[in-house]
Amino acid sequence: MSEKRKSPAVGDLLRTRKTLELTQEQLARALRVTTRTVQNWQHNFATRHLERKTRDLRELLKLLGEYVLAGKESAWLRTKLKGLGGQRPLDLLTEGKLRELIAEFRRLQEGQPV
């Protein structure tokens, strides 16, 4: 019996959780899926929608790479930011508001105040 190969997206998901120091539950809330879905993905099961569901997360990670020092991503997520109304990016992330975080980075790129 052959072993099923892990998709690159599964490896990306695991690295993302480690880099951002997120629990499975936090990641599930960010992606608006169940914790069980994240667990399945990590075990390479039912990954059919993984790439589509993680598109915004991949975009956020790309932006973090451009604006946050490597290795400081987790600390940044846990810092209250004036541009987010005093909220922590982690709070928005776990409320499933990835697009709002991405919008803040886009404003930063355009030189607008955040």
N, C-alpha and C positions, 0 to 999 in steps of 0.2 A: 504494500500500500504506500502510495507516495504522500509525502507531507505537503500541505498547502503552503505555498510561498507567501510571505507577508508582503503586502503592497507597500510601495514607498510612502503612501499616505499614512499608513499605520505607524511607520517609523517616525514620520514627521509629527504625528499626534503625540507619541510618547516623548519625543524631544521637547515639544512645546510644553507639555505638562511639567516636565523637569525644569526647563528654563524659567517658566513663570511661577513655578512652585504652586501649582493648582492641584486641588483634590479632584477626583473623578466627578464628584458632585458639582464642584464649582465649574469645571469645564462643561459639564452637561448643561448647567443653567446658562452659561455663556452661549452655547450653541443651540439652546432651546430644544434639547433632546433629553431623553431619560438617562439616568445614571447607568441603567442596564445597557443602553445603546453604546455608551462610551466603553463600558466593560467589554461588550461584544466586539467593538472595533479593535480594542487593544489585544484581543485574542484572535484577531483576523476573521471574525465571523460577521456576516451581514454587513459587509463594507460597501455595498452597492451605492449608497448615498453619501459616503464619507467625504469624498472630494467636494461635492456640491455644498454639503453642510458646513464644511470648514473653510470655504472660500474667504469669508470676511476675516476669519482668524488668521489665515495666511497673509492677507493684506495688512492686518494690524502688526503682525510680526515683522514684515518687511519695513514698515514705517518705524517700528521700535529700533530696528537695526540701523536706521538712518539718523535717528534723533536721540537715542538713549545709549549710553555707554554699554558695551558688551559686558555681560555679567551683572549689570545693574537693573535689568528688566523687572525682576521681582520686587526690588526695593521701590522702583518707580511706581509700579502698580499699587503699592501700599502707602503711597504718599498723598496727602490731601493737596489738591492743586487748585489754585485760584481760578484758572481758566475753566475748571469744571464745577464752579460754584462751591468750592471747598470740599468737594467729594474726592474720594480716592478712585483712580481708574478701575481698581478691582471691584468697587461697588457697582459701577456701570457695567463692567464685564459680566459680573454674576447676575445682573438684572437682564442679561441678554441684549445689552445696548452697544454691541460692537460697532455698529454704524456711527453712533454718536462719537465714540473715541476716534474713529477714522476721520470723521468730519473735523474734529479738533486738529488733528495732524495736518489735514489738507489746508485749513486756515493758516496754520503755522508755515506751511510751505509757501503760501501766497503772501506771507508777510503781514497777515492780519493779526491783531491781538487775540490771544486765546484766553 
